Amino acid sequence: MDVSSAGRQLTWLLAIGGAVLLFFDTGARVLATNDEARFPVMARDILATGRWFLPEIGGVPMLNKPPLHAWLIALGSWPAGAVTQRTAALPSGVAALGVVLATAWIGARVFSPAVGVVAGLLSATMAGMVDLARSPVPDMTLTMATTAAMAAFAAAELGGRPRLLLAFYALTGVAFWTKGPAGLLPLVAALLYQLLSHRWAGVRRLASPAGLGLLIVLVVPWWLLAAHAGGALFVRDVVVSDMLRGYFTLDAAPWRRVTAPIAQAAAVLFPWSTLLPVAAWSASRRLDPGTRLALAWAVAVFALTALSHRQRFRYYLPLCPPVALLVAAWLDRIRLPRRETLVAVVWIVTATAFAAWEIQAVAQRHTATDLRAVVRELASAPGPVFAIDAPEIVFAFYLERPVVVAASYADFARVEGRAYLIASERQAQSAAASVRRVAAARVADRPFVLLGKE
């Protein structure tokens, strides 16, 4: 068997193994947070109204993030004609498999085919990958786009194909459309690599008038569209409050600003985060082009995410590919008896453990969330539905109808005619005696009440 044939077989095994782990229960998870339900509800609006660029939730355009991920959910749901738990999660699963294969491709090109396969295996069995491959949030799509952009950069810079720098800028633009400014991470990673490799002269190596022009053409229209649709509210609520204050506010204790990023990154990369310190130390002593690329990529992602005021598990997902490359390259340098067999056994055990964990997590989610009584009561009930202190987008997804946030109970009380209010138990206690309790629900172990008035 020649080397190329063996490489193809290993790639197929990687694809099959990754697909089994990442897809075996796609759509089984209950959506239990507004973040999880947001893009599926946007996709439903796209299918219902054709508002591809400005999809709405409850009559309000969603301007916080560009809608590419909602487009993918809508396209995946089109054949069935409805957005379901399964079709909502499908784009993330496909993107996760793409991340695994793209990571393997980069490893094979900048290190060796063996490193590429191991890097793909490691990325498939990181906690963040297994978890978010099943979630309708856009972070896996972002990670796929940024990994593809870095693959194009690796081919252009290390593979001697400078024309692919145009593809690097194009894919960075695609990454922007998945999650806004976070999609520009590849630019920072590429710039850091050039500075490490060529100092300030390396900045010129990124110069591509066509590429930069294409990036501007891809990025600027979203800002113009959102600003035109939202006006001053877009600037105040999205740009200033959500993006600038959400990123630059530093109100946490100094020690939390250090420990929180490390803890979140370690959780996303688990179990291979246990090998990262020694792999990073080994990489810092070598700094061949491939190692330098993976190190610059990992440092850029971690540093930019760690600086943010908001620290969430999923924000560190783009760290998985470069860390997988660093750990795989380190494993390739150490000499162990029957190393290939050992890697295969450890991977199978790890994948099996993650599959068992996922099955248990799905069961716990189903136990913690039960909306059936509310869905049954409102299946054909006329009248608007409001929410106070409740995950309104989750209810909107399962009710398949708009749920409008009410600023206070008084706002709901002023609505004339039949109307319904989904509220927490605390808020429900302030309801008037004339308002009846219709049904109860539970979301992520939080109790909610459906109130109705005539």
Phi, psi and omega per residue, in radians:
M1 nan 2.207 -3.136
D2 -1.362 2.941 -3.059
V3 -1.098 -0.725 -3.103
S4 -1.146 -0.671 3.112
S5 -1.147 -0.731 3.100
A6 -1.106 -0.686 3.119
G7 -1.102 -0.707 3.122
R8 -1.147 -0.701 3.125
Q9 -1.128 -0.717 3.105
L10 -1.123 -0.660 3.112
T11 -1.126 -0.721 3.102
W12 -1.136 -0.713 3.092
L13 -1.101 -0.708 3.095
L14 -1.083 -0.784 -3.126
A15 -1.114 -0.745 -3.117
I16 -1.196 -0.821 3.129
G17 -1.083 -0.745 3.109
G18 -1.117 -0.725 -3.126
A19 -1.121 -0.725 3.130
V20 -1.066 -0.806 -3.106
L21 -1.190 -0.697 -3.006
L22 -1.503 -0.316 -3.026
F23 -2.046 -0.084 -2.904
F24 -1.083 -0.408 3.127
D25 -2.312 0.572 -3.131
T26 -0.954 2.242 3.116
G27 1.566 -0.031 -3.128
A28 -1.352 -0.426 -3.069
R29 -1.289 2.396 2.973
V30 -1.341 2.406 3.062
L31 -1.418 2.093 -2.978
A32 -2.134 0.039 3.099
T33 -2.346 2.747 3.079
N34 -1.052 -0.641 3.127
D35 -1.069 -0.680 3.138
E36 -1.255 -0.600 -3.058
A37 -1.529 -0.283 -2.986
R38 -1.035 -0.964 -3.063
F39 -1.225 -0.613 2.999
P40 -1.045 -0.690 3.107
V41 -1.207 -0.648 3.040
M42 -1.072 -0.744 3.124
A43 -1.105 -0.667 3.098
R44 -1.092 -0.692 3.103
D45 -1.149 -0.652 3.096
I46 -1.062 -0.823 -3.132
L47 -1.151 -0.598 -3.074
A48 -1.395 -0.624 -2.990
T49 -2.080 -0.275 -3.084
G50 1.352 0.276 3.107
R51 -1.449 1.363 -3.045
W52 -1.228 -0.656 -3.055
F53 -1.576 -0.468 -3.124
L54 -2.310 1.094 3.100
P55 -1.104 2.622 -3.048
E56 -2.056 2.734 2.965
I57 -2.238 2.087 -3.114
G58 1.058 0.566 3.124
G59 1.433 0.090 -3.113
V60 -1.989 2.171 3.088
P61 -1.078 2.405 3.120
M62 -1.581 1.828 -3.037
L63 -1.901 -0.010 -3.103
N64 -1.179 -0.600 -3.110
K65 -2.385 2.564 2.993
P66 -1.043 2.748 -2.929
P67 -1.661 0.292 -3.058
L68 -0.984 -0.760 -3.116
H69 -1.135 -0.640 3.070
A70 -1.132 -0.633 3.075
W71 -1.046 -0.786 -3.108
L72 -1.104 -0.708 3.090
I73 -1.123 -0.742 3.130
A74 -1.087 -0.760 3.138
L75 -1.143 -0.703 3.102
G76 -1.188 -0.435 -3.125
S77 -1.593 -0.247 -3.045
W78 -0.989 -0.830 -3.108
P79 -1.007 -0.676 3.141
A80 -1.445 -0.298 3.125
G81 1.376 0.165 -3.122
A82 -2.699 2.582 3.061
V83 -1.558 2.079 -3.138
T84 -2.081 3.070 3.063
Q85 -0.980 -0.693 -3.075
R86 -1.249 -0.853 -3.112
T87 -1.202 -0.456 3.096
A88 -1.188 -0.606 -3.101
A89 -1.545 -0.270 -3.026
L90 -1.025 -0.803 3.130
P91 -1.022 -0.630 3.113
S92 -1.173 -0.677 3.101
G93 -1.124 -0.786 3.106
V94 -1.089 -0.752 3.120
A95 -1.096 -0.681 3.132
A96 -1.078 -0.776 3.091
L97 -1.114 -0.650 3.074
G98 -1.093 -0.684 3.096
V99 -1.079 -0.775 -3.141
V100 -1.040 -0.841 -3.100
L101 -1.224 -0.665 3.113
A102 -1.166 -0.674 3.081
T103 -1.086 -0.754 3.104
A104 -1.104 -0.691 3.136
W105 -1.100 -0.796 3.130
I106 -1.090 -0.800 -3.141
G107 -1.041 -0.705 3.133
A108 -1.169 -0.577 -3.095
R109 -1.423 -0.671 -3.044
V110 -1.717 -0.252 3.078
F111 -2.130 -1.509 3.138
S112 -2.816 2.815 3.106
P113 -0.991 -0.639 3.136
A114 -1.130 -0.756 3.099
V115 -1.091 -0.685 3.137
G116 -1.051 -0.815 -3.135
V117 -1.110 -0.788 -3.135
V118 -1.125 -0.707 3.108
A119 -1.072 -0.708 3.081
G120 -1.104 -0.749 3.112
L121 -1.094 -0.748 3.140
L122 -1.116 -0.766 -3.115
S123 -1.109 -0.613 -3.127
A124 -1.188 -0.421 -3.092
T125 -1.973 0.683 2.951
M126 -1.755 2.495 -3.026
A127 -0.980 -0.722 -3.140
G128 -1.104 -0.688 3.139
M129 -1.167 -0.825 -3.122
V130 -1.101 -0.709 -3.094
D131 -1.235 -0.932 -2.985
L132 -1.438 -0.153 2.994
A133 -1.140 -0.299 -3.090
R134 -1.910 0.121 -3.057
S135 -1.916 2.435 3.139
P136 -1.373 0.121 3.075
V137 -1.238 2.759 -3.009
P138 -1.445 0.075 -3.003
D139 -1.164 -0.588 3.108
M140 -1.240 -0.660 3.065
T141 -1.112 -0.716 3.049
L142 -1.031 -0.797 -3.117
T143 -1.121 -0.667 3.087
M144 -1.112 -0.776 -3.118
A145 -1.160 -0.736 3.135
T146 -1.192 -0.628 3.104
T147 -1.174 -0.708 3.080
A148 -1.102 -0.698 3.098
A149 -1.088 -0.746 3.126
M150 -1.205 -0.519 3.043
A151 -1.135 -0.731 3.090
A152 -1.128 -0.700 3.110
F153 -1.124 -0.738 3.121
A154 -1.071 -0.724 3.119
A155 -1.156 -0.660 -3.131
A156 -1.255 -0.766 -3.007
E157 -1.541 -0.771 -3.073
L158 -1.753 -0.351 -3.110
G159 -1.683 0.040 3.102
G160 1.201 0.552 3.127
R161 -2.195 1.274 -3.016
P162 -1.045 -0.399 3.139
R163 -1.143 -0.378 3.128
L164 -1.294 -0.059 3.029
L165 -1.078 -0.538 3.074
L166 -1.103 -0.714 3.098
A167 -1.134 -0.614 3.094
F168 -1.032 -0.822 3.141
Y169 -1.195 -0.659 3.128
A170 -1.109 -0.770 -3.129
L171 -1.237 -0.519 3.024
T172 -1.135 -0.670 3.055
G173 -1.097 -0.696 3.072
V174 -1.094 -0.728 3.106
A175 -1.048 -0.666 3.085
F176 -1.042 -0.680 -3.106
W177 -1.267 -0.171 3.065
T178 -1.478 -0.629 -3.040
K179 -2.692 0.436 3.067
G180 1.313 -2.549 -3.044
P181 -0.957 -0.471 3.103
A182 -1.043 -0.424 3.131
G183 -1.234 -0.179 3.127
L184 -1.496 0.104 3.111
L185 -0.906 -0.716 -3.138
P186 -1.009 -0.556 3.105
L187 -1.077 -0.762 -3.130
V188 -1.184 -0.726 3.131
A189 -1.104 -0.765 3.131
A190 -1.152 -0.708 3.118
L191 -1.107 -0.749 3.128
L192 -1.122 -0.693 3.086
Y193 -1.053 -0.788 -3.127
Q194 -1.127 -0.669 3.117
L195 -1.159 -0.694 3.105
L196 -1.184 -0.596 -3.050
S197 -1.528 -0.731 -2.986
H198 -2.271 0.175 -3.083
R199 0.985 -2.571 -3.033
W200 -1.153 -0.429 3.096
A201 -1.131 -0.424 -3.138
G202 -1.194 -0.400 3.139
V203 -1.051 -0.640 -3.134
R204 -1.148 -0.432 -3.134
R205 -1.214 -0.322 3.068
L206 -1.504 -0.143 -3.077
A207 -1.165 2.143 3.077
S208 -2.638 1.670 -3.118
P209 -0.924 -0.726 3.139
A210 -1.166 -0.728 -3.137
G211 -1.154 -0.797 3.121
L212 -1.122 -0.682 3.097
G213 -1.103 -0.721 3.114
L214 -1.130 -0.702 3.117
L215 -1.081 -0.746 3.117
I216 -1.094 -0.745 3.138
V217 -1.089 -0.585 -3.135
L218 -1.385 -0.594 -3.004
V219 -1.544 -0.805 -2.993
V220 -1.074 -0.706 -3.102
P221 -0.984 -0.611 3.132
W222 -1.115 -0.776 3.129
W223 -1.070 -0.736 3.139
L224 -1.149 -0.750 -3.132
L225 -1.115 -0.814 -3.119
A226 -1.167 -0.699 3.131
A227 -1.148 -0.671 3.124
H228 -1.178 -0.679 -3.110
A229 -1.321 -0.679 -3.045
G230 -1.735 -0.356 3.129
G231 1.035 -2.394 -3.102
A232 -1.115 -0.545 3.125
L233 -1.141 -0.636 3.093
F234 -1.098 -0.767 3.135
V235 -1.119 -0.801 -3.074
R236 -1.246 -0.877 -2.991
D237 -1.452 -0.636 -3.060
V238 -1.660 -1.014 -3.051
V239 -1.188 -0.918 -3.048
V240 -1.353 -0.949 -3.027
S241 -1.322 -0.929 -3.028
D242 -1.311 -0.830 -3.032
M243 -1.499 -0.976 -3.041
L244 -1.275 -0.954 3.140
R245 -1.186 -0.632 3.126
G246 -1.130 -0.454 -3.135
Y247 -1.659 -0.789 -2.949
F248 -1.643 -0.205 -3.141
T249 -1.116 2.299 -3.123
L250 -2.167 1.272 -3.125
D251 -1.844 0.005 3.106
A252 -1.419 2.777 3.091
A253 -1.085 2.545 -3.102
P254 -0.923 -0.710 -3.121
W255 -1.182 -0.530 3.092
R256 -1.224 -0.557 3.124
R257 -1.190 -0.316 3.094
V258 -1.671 -0.818 -3.029
T259 -1.334 -0.610 -3.092
A260 -1.081 -0.855 3.106
P261 -1.045 -0.715 -3.139
I262 -1.112 -0.758 -3.133
A263 -1.131 -0.749 -3.135
Q264 -1.149 -0.770 3.136
A265 -1.114 -0.749 3.133
A266 -1.085 -0.654 3.135
A267 -1.184 -0.755 -3.139
V268 -1.113 -0.692 -3.054
L269 -1.515 -0.114 -3.081
F270 -0.994 2.429 0.089
P271 -1.568 -0.079 -3.014
W272 -1.350 -0.134 3.012
S273 -1.106 -0.382 3.108
T274 -1.182 -0.432 3.131
L275 -1.670 -0.177 -3.042
L276 -1.087 -0.762 -3.109
P277 -0.979 -0.811 -3.126
V278 -1.252 -0.595 3.101
A279 -1.171 -0.718 3.113
A280 -1.168 -0.706 3.101
W281 -1.082 -0.764 3.109
S282 -1.112 -0.697 3.139
A283 -1.125 -0.678 -3.108
S284 -1.148 -0.336 -3.134
R285 -1.600 -0.153 -3.086
R286 -1.888 -1.091 3.103
L287 0.947 0.752 2.866
D288 -1.232 2.902 -3.036
P289 -0.950 -0.751 -3.133
G290 -1.141 -0.769 3.115
T291 -1.126 -0.710 3.139
R292 -1.091 -0.687 3.122
L293 -1.108 -0.858 -3.126
A294 -1.102 -0.685 -3.122
L295 -1.189 -0.788 3.118
A296 -1.096 -0.704 3.117
W297 -1.081 -0.853 -3.126
A298 -1.125 -0.757 -3.132
V299 -1.110 -0.741 -3.129
A300 -1.087 -0.810 -3.130
V301 -1.118 -0.832 -3.091
F302 -1.135 -0.800 -3.071
A303 -1.108 -0.817 -3.101
L304 -1.174 -0.610 3.118
T305 -1.312 -0.673 -3.124
A306 -1.155 -0.492 -3.132
L307 -1.268 -0.302 -3.084
S308 -1.243 2.509 3.047
H309 -1.100 -0.650 -3.124
R310 -1.497 2.123 3.125
Q311 -2.035 1.906 3.134
R312 -2.315 2.621 -3.111
F313 -0.871 -0.875 -2.999
R314 -1.228 -0.364 -3.127
Y315 -1.129 -0.381 -3.112
Y316 -1.631 0.080 -3.134
L317 -0.992 -0.713 3.129
P318 -1.080 -0.117 3.087
L319 -1.347 -0.311 -3.038
C320 -1.073 -0.859 -3.110
P321 -1.054 -0.885 -3.120
P322 -1.138 -0.604 3.106
V323 -1.198 -0.676 3.069
A324 -1.037 -0.695 3.105
L325 -1.137 -0.765 -3.135
L326 -1.104 -0.792 -3.114
V327 -1.199 -0.720 3.131
A328 -1.113 -0.716 3.113
A329 -1.122 -0.668 3.105
W330 -1.164 -0.767 3.114
L331 -1.059 -0.588 3.137
D332 -1.188 -0.427 -3.091
R333 -1.509 -0.341 -3.129
I334 -1.586 2.615 -3.084
R335 -1.835 2.052 3.124
L336 -2.279 2.515 3.071
P337 -1.162 2.357 3.141
R338 0.894 0.866 -3.048
R339 -1.062 -0.734 -3.105
E340 -1.088 -0.742 3.111
T341 -1.124 -0.720 3.136
L342 -1.090 -0.778 3.126
V343 -1.068 -0.759 -3.126
A344 -1.103 -0.767 -3.125
V345 -1.141 -0.797 3.137
V346 -1.077 -0.701 -3.128
W347 -1.139 -0.776 -3.131
I348 -1.090 -0.743 3.118
V349 -1.106 -0.770 -3.139
T350 -1.129 -0.784 3.135
A351 -1.097 -0.709 3.116
T352 -1.114 -0.718 3.113
A353 -1.103 -0.729 3.114
F354 -1.149 -0.683 3.115
A355 -1.088 -0.752 3.108
A356 -1.124 -0.713 3.106
W357 -1.092 -0.710 -3.121
E358 -1.159 -0.723 3.113
I359 -1.054 -0.749 3.117
Q360 -1.168 -0.713 -3.130
A361 -1.111 -0.688 3.109
V362 -1.111 -0.760 3.123
A363 -1.081 -0.718 3.119
Q364 -1.138 -0.684 3.109
R365 -1.092 -0.742 3.135
H366 -1.132 -0.616 3.104
T367 -1.216 -0.642 -3.052
A368 -1.428 -0.260 -3.083
T369 -2.245 2.192 3.138
D370 -2.564 1.872 -3.130
L371 -1.943 0.165 -2.984
R372 -1.056 -0.713 -3.107
A373 -1.137 -0.717 3.126
V374 -1.183 -0.752 3.118
V375 -1.065 -0.733 -3.132
R376 -1.124 -0.755 -3.113
E377 -1.169 -0.612 -3.053
L378 -1.736 0.131 -3.071
A379 -0.978 -0.726 -3.128
S380 -2.306 0.282 -3.099
A381 -1.373 2.283 3.078
P382 -1.350 2.873 3.087
G383 1.838 2.630 -3.141
P384 -1.248 2.755 3.111
V385 -2.085 2.267 3.133
F386 -2.050 2.922 3.115
A387 -2.496 2.451 3.022
I388 -2.313 2.223 3.103
D389 0.940 0.770 -3.122
A390 -2.543 2.662 3.109
P391 -1.285 1.457 -2.983
E392 -1.070 -0.565 -3.102
I393 -1.281 -0.595 3.049
V394 -1.062 -0.832 3.123
F395 -1.126 -0.671 3.123
A396 -1.081 -0.671 -3.137
F397 -1.125 -0.849 -3.061
Y398 -1.392 -0.465 3.071
L399 -1.410 -0.341 -3.094
E400 1.002 0.731 3.074
R401 -2.727 2.781 -3.117
P402 -1.135 2.478 3.001
V403 -2.209 2.028 -3.017
V404 -1.710 2.353 3.108
V405 -1.306 2.217 3.050
A406 -1.713 2.368 -3.113
A407 -1.155 -0.561 -3.128
S408 -2.747 2.946 3.093
Y409 -1.108 -0.565 3.140
A410 -1.061 -0.648 3.104
D411 -1.099 -0.729 3.095
F412 -1.136 -0.720 -3.105
A413 -1.095 -0.501 -3.115
R414 -1.375 -0.191 3.132
V415 -1.221 2.254 -3.127
E416 -1.497 2.553 3.103
G417 1.428 -2.955 -3.092
R418 -1.215 2.361 3.114
A419 -2.748 2.811 -3.107
Y420 -2.244 2.625 3.133
L421 -2.333 2.202 3.013
I422 -1.725 2.115 -3.032
A423 -2.469 2.751 3.004
S424 -1.207 2.851 3.117
E425 -1.020 -0.660 -3.133
R426 -1.109 -0.795 3.134
Q427 -1.222 -0.582 -3.110
A428 -1.148 -0.420 -3.131
Q429 -1.163 -0.355 3.136
S430 -1.573 0.069 -3.112
A431 -1.221 2.584 3.115
A432 -1.201 2.772 -3.108
A433 -1.110 -0.466 -3.117
S434 -1.318 -0.232 3.133
V435 -1.565 2.209 -3.062
R436 -1.747 2.644 3.043
R437 -1.464 2.106 -3.037
V438 -1.694 -0.750 -3.086
A439 -2.787 2.919 3.104
A440 -2.138 2.680 3.122
A441 -2.498 2.909 3.108
R442 -2.469 2.253 3.111
V443 -2.250 2.062 -3.113
A444 0.909 0.744 3.111
D445 1.215 0.185 3.032
R446 -1.715 2.242 -3.132
P447 -1.425 2.468 3.082
F448 -2.360 2.760 -3.088
V449 -2.196 2.410 3.001
L450 -1.687 2.036 3.113
L451 -1.819 2.535 3.118
G452 -2.322 2.553 3.062
K453 -2.421 2.651 -3.116
E454 -1.620 nan nan
